[in-house]
Amino acid sequence: MSSRLAAFKHAEDRWPVFIILSLSVLDFALYFWLDNPYLLGLYFYLMIIPKSQICAWNHHHQHAPTFRQTWLNRLLEFFYALHTGVTTNLWVLHHVYGHHLNYLDQSKDESRWRRKDGSQMGELEYSLLTTLTAYPRGYQVGKKHPTEQRDFLLFTALTFAIVISLVLIKPVAGLLLFVFPMIMGLFMTAWATYEHHAGLNTSDQYEASFNNLNRWYNLFTGNLGYHTAHHYNGGLHWSKLPKVHERIAHKIPPELIRHTWV
């Protein structure tokens, strides 16, 4: 095995990483070579849905880092952040150490879908609230995990400093290629998570997640549709989730299984 392939913990990550980094190369090429605001705006609009899929892969990475070497993971996280608005360790804190521990308790869940009065939030309300509170809640969880919080603060500051510099050098291109996609990416991430648990008020882990078994949905999201299996073993690599689902499928109520691409 070559040293380049050996850098990956799992060979299944090679193509997703290649595609995502290719989009980053395209973004920077347009930044340096294109000045037309209308074309840049059209590109931003057309890439909202394709780039929203990257959110799932960033999520997987912050559960199970892609590379064996820390510096490669940090470099990948920088490009993930430019697409998704989620910087190094934000999801480790907010999602892994937060949501995954608390999703059965809506009074604590960092991605809670219930209001204080116990009623269910609407999809837009939830998405906006989760977007706006992602960084503060991640920081709060980080108080219990100082090592992860330190890297979160350091690399978030570094990422934002680079993005600000890009905007100062070329304001229109910087906003349309990096700032707006980061904001939209974070919102799309929050929006996508609404369907995972909303309305399922239970203490049973097998009844607390909706699952989507559509082949295309799972191809583009890295098997995120096997969501009960993901919560059953949050640190498991995304490629192994279908087999875990097969093992526990008999415990999942049929009404929690969907087959839609969207």
C-alpha positions as MATLAB code, in Angstrom:
seq = 'MSSRLAAFKHAEDRWPVFIILSLSVLDFALYFWLDNPYLLGLYFYLMIIPKSQICAWNHHHQHAPTFRQTWLNRLLEFFYALHTGVTTNLWVLHHVYGHHLNYLDQSKDESRWRRKDGSQMGELEYSLLTTLTAYPRGYQVGKKHPTEQRDFLLFTALTFAIVISLVLIKPVAGLLLFVFPMIMGLFMTAWATYEHHAGLNTSDQYEASFNNLNRWYNLFTGNLGYHTAHHYNGGLHWSKLPKVHERIAHKIPPELIRHTWV';
ca = [
       0.000    0.000    0.000;
       1.371    3.432   -0.918;
       2.060    6.016    1.778;
      -0.746    8.195    0.421;
      -3.331    5.461    0.805;
      -1.902    4.443    4.171;
      -2.722    7.933    5.452;
      -6.416    7.006    5.308;
      -7.796    4.968    8.158;
     -10.443    3.580    5.815;
     -10.060    3.205    2.065;
     -13.758    4.096    1.602;
     -12.929    7.726    2.436;
     -10.680    8.251   -0.588;
     -13.328    9.202   -3.144;
     -15.407   11.454   -0.861;
     -12.290   13.348    0.214;
     -11.082   13.645   -3.389;
     -14.430   15.076   -4.538;
     -14.700   17.498   -1.620;
     -11.148   18.784   -2.026;
     -11.762   19.144   -5.780;
     -14.638   21.486   -4.968;
     -12.281   23.452   -2.728;
      -9.796   23.752   -5.601;
     -12.632   25.012   -7.817;
     -13.673   27.568   -5.180;
     -10.164   28.987   -4.920;
      -9.700   28.972   -8.699;
     -12.860   31.061   -9.066;
     -11.716   33.332   -6.241;
      -8.474   34.203   -8.014;
      -9.689   34.178  -11.611;
     -13.308   35.358  -11.641;
     -14.560   38.822  -10.718;
     -18.070   38.827  -12.175;
     -20.468   39.070   -9.195;
     -23.385   37.643  -11.174;
     -21.496   34.511  -12.159;
     -20.190   34.123   -8.608;
     -23.720   34.537   -7.269;
     -25.029   31.951   -9.726;
     -22.272   29.540   -8.675;
     -23.163   30.032   -4.994;
     -26.813   29.322   -5.734;
     -26.154   26.243   -7.875;
     -23.794   24.763   -5.283;
     -26.128   25.014   -2.280;
     -27.515   21.485   -2.683;
     -24.271   19.751   -3.809;
     -22.290   21.365   -1.003;
     -24.971   20.561    1.557;
     -24.006   16.905    1.142;
     -20.532   17.754    2.445;
     -22.095   18.440    5.844;
     -22.710   14.716    6.288;
     -19.087   13.857    5.540;
     -17.814   16.505    7.950;
     -20.138   14.975   10.542;
     -18.650   11.518    9.903;
     -15.122   12.886   10.102;
     -15.691   14.502   13.493;
     -17.005   11.194   14.798;
     -14.178    9.125   13.291;
     -11.221   11.159   11.931;
     -10.341   10.383    8.323;
      -6.546   10.324    8.509;
      -4.040    8.678   10.784;
      -2.015   11.898   11.042;
      -3.462   14.751   13.094;
      -2.096   17.479   10.805;
      -3.878   15.969    7.809;
      -7.131   15.908    9.763;
      -6.693   19.564   10.711;
      -6.010   20.493    7.091;
      -9.095   18.614    5.911;
     -11.174   20.290    8.617;
     -10.174   23.706    7.288;
     -11.658   22.896    3.886;
     -14.680   21.250    5.500;
     -15.232   24.468    7.442;
     -15.209   26.562    4.258;
     -17.995   24.395    2.837;
     -20.072   23.742    5.951;
     -19.364   26.489    8.489;
     -18.389   23.804   11.019;
     -14.807   24.201   12.227;
     -12.427   21.779   13.941;
     -14.020   20.016   16.932;
     -17.264   22.006   16.839;
     -19.241   18.854   16.096;
     -16.997   16.807   18.381;
     -18.192   19.005   21.241;
     -21.713   19.923   20.168;
     -22.635   16.621   18.537;
     -20.431   13.775   19.834;
     -20.029   14.890   23.449;
     -23.346   16.743   23.465;
     -26.173   15.516   21.269;
     -25.190   11.837   21.272;
     -25.201   11.728   25.049;
     -28.352   13.815   25.474;
     -30.634   13.139   22.501;
     -33.010   11.087   24.650;
     -33.406   14.038   27.059;
     -34.848   17.108   25.357;
     -34.057   19.313   28.346;
     -30.346   18.748   27.673;
     -30.007   17.872   23.982;
     -27.754   20.345   22.138;
     -29.907   19.728   19.051;
     -33.210   19.736   20.899;
     -36.418   19.897   18.885;
     -38.768   20.562   21.818;
     -39.606   23.988   23.174;
     -39.451   24.674   26.904;
     -43.213   24.123   27.134;
     -42.787   20.616   25.685;
     -44.259   21.343   22.258;
     -42.451   20.431   19.057;
     -40.616   23.158   17.143;
     -41.362   23.718   13.496;
     -38.723   22.766   10.957;
     -37.608   26.353   10.220;
     -37.631   27.361   13.894;
     -35.485   24.382   14.815;
     -33.069   24.938   11.937;
     -32.527   28.626   12.709;
     -32.171   28.035   16.452;
     -29.715   25.166   16.008;
     -27.692   27.254   13.546;
     -27.519   30.285   15.841;
     -26.670   28.263   18.956;
     -24.205   25.807   17.407;
     -21.048   27.665   18.422;
     -22.220   28.805   21.900;
     -23.475   25.328   22.782;
     -20.323   23.719   21.434;
     -18.269   26.081   23.586;
     -20.348   25.248   26.676;
     -19.830   21.507   26.196;
     -16.133   22.221   25.716;
     -15.824   23.367   29.321;
     -15.898   19.678   30.250;
     -13.403   18.779   27.511;
     -10.597   21.373   27.676;
      -8.277   19.664   25.178;
     -10.928   19.501   22.468;
     -12.130   23.002   23.360;
      -8.610   24.389   23.017;
      -8.271   23.045   19.480;
     -11.798   24.199   18.674;
     -10.992   27.771   19.699;
      -7.564   27.791   18.058;
      -8.573   26.448   14.672;
     -11.856   28.351   14.618;
      -9.910   31.579   15.142;
      -7.408   30.580   12.446;
     -10.160   29.656    9.966;
     -12.073   32.874   10.556;
      -8.865   34.936   10.253;
      -8.129   33.380    6.851;
     -11.707   33.907    5.666;
     -11.665   37.539    6.802;
      -8.404   38.031    4.911;
      -9.930   36.542    1.760;
     -12.891   38.917    2.068;
     -10.657   41.943    2.622;
      -8.591   41.120   -0.467;
     -11.594   40.408   -2.734;
     -14.837   41.305   -0.924;
     -17.429   40.030   -3.425;
     -15.616   36.789   -4.213;
     -14.793   36.224   -0.550;
     -18.415   36.628    0.500;
     -19.963   34.540   -2.296;
     -17.378   31.747   -2.317;
     -16.659   31.394    1.392;
     -18.734   33.438    3.859;
     -22.196   32.814    2.418;
     -21.510   29.090    1.790;
     -20.300   28.715    5.390;
     -23.473   30.287    6.755;
     -25.693   28.313    4.383;
     -23.762   25.104    5.105;
     -24.310   25.431    8.849;
     -28.001   26.120    8.282;
     -28.346   23.160    5.919;
     -26.605   20.955    8.470;
     -29.115   21.984   11.131;
     -32.041   21.607    8.733;
     -30.980   18.079    7.761;
     -30.888   16.982   11.403;
     -34.510   17.918   12.090;
     -35.822   14.777   10.415;
     -33.522   12.529   12.424;
     -35.347   12.805   15.757;
     -38.101   15.442   15.716;
     -41.296   14.190   17.325;
     -39.764   11.084   18.893;
     -40.041   11.658   22.624;
     -38.775    8.402   24.097;
     -36.112    6.923   26.335;
     -35.698    3.878   24.060;
     -32.716    4.286   21.727;
     -34.327    2.005   19.141;
     -37.389    4.264   18.935;
     -35.592    7.626   19.006;
     -34.387    7.995   15.398;
     -35.942    7.992   11.954;
     -34.061    5.889    9.414;
     -33.837    6.370    5.650;
     -32.854    3.274    3.691;
     -32.963    4.876    0.247;
     -29.851    3.835   -1.690;
     -29.169    7.259   -3.202;
     -29.717    9.125    0.057;
     -27.139    6.926    1.749;
     -24.715    7.141   -1.163;
     -24.563   10.921   -0.950;
     -24.608   11.137    2.852;
     -22.350    8.236    3.751;
     -25.087    5.987    5.172;
     -26.463    8.706    7.432;
     -29.885    7.181    6.878;
     -28.933    4.293    9.164;
     -29.407    6.665   12.022;
     -30.400    4.298   14.787;
     -27.258    2.274   14.046;
     -25.239    5.486   14.104;
     -26.499    6.344   17.582;
     -26.070    2.731   18.652;
     -22.338    3.072   17.914;
     -21.426    6.700   17.248;
     -17.711    6.054   16.790;
     -18.194    3.445   14.083;
     -17.025    4.291   10.558;
     -19.890    5.209    8.224;
     -19.130    2.307    5.859;
     -20.005   -0.222    8.573;
     -23.415    1.179    9.535;
     -25.553   -0.981    7.174;
     -24.328   -4.181    8.829;
     -25.063   -2.816   12.286;
     -28.525   -1.827   11.083;
     -29.145   -5.385    9.886;
     -28.253   -6.657   13.349;
     -30.649   -4.364   15.210;
     -33.360   -3.810   12.558;
     -35.828   -6.110   14.335;
     -35.810   -3.707   17.302;
     -36.679   -0.628   15.210;
     -40.418    0.093   14.751;
     -41.427   -0.104   11.046;
     -42.898    3.416   11.120;
     -39.407    4.795   11.732;
     -38.138    3.435    8.412;
     -38.295    5.664    5.320;
     -37.208    5.173    1.728;
     -37.136    8.687    0.281;
     -34.217   10.233   -1.598;
     -34.992   13.756   -0.376;
];
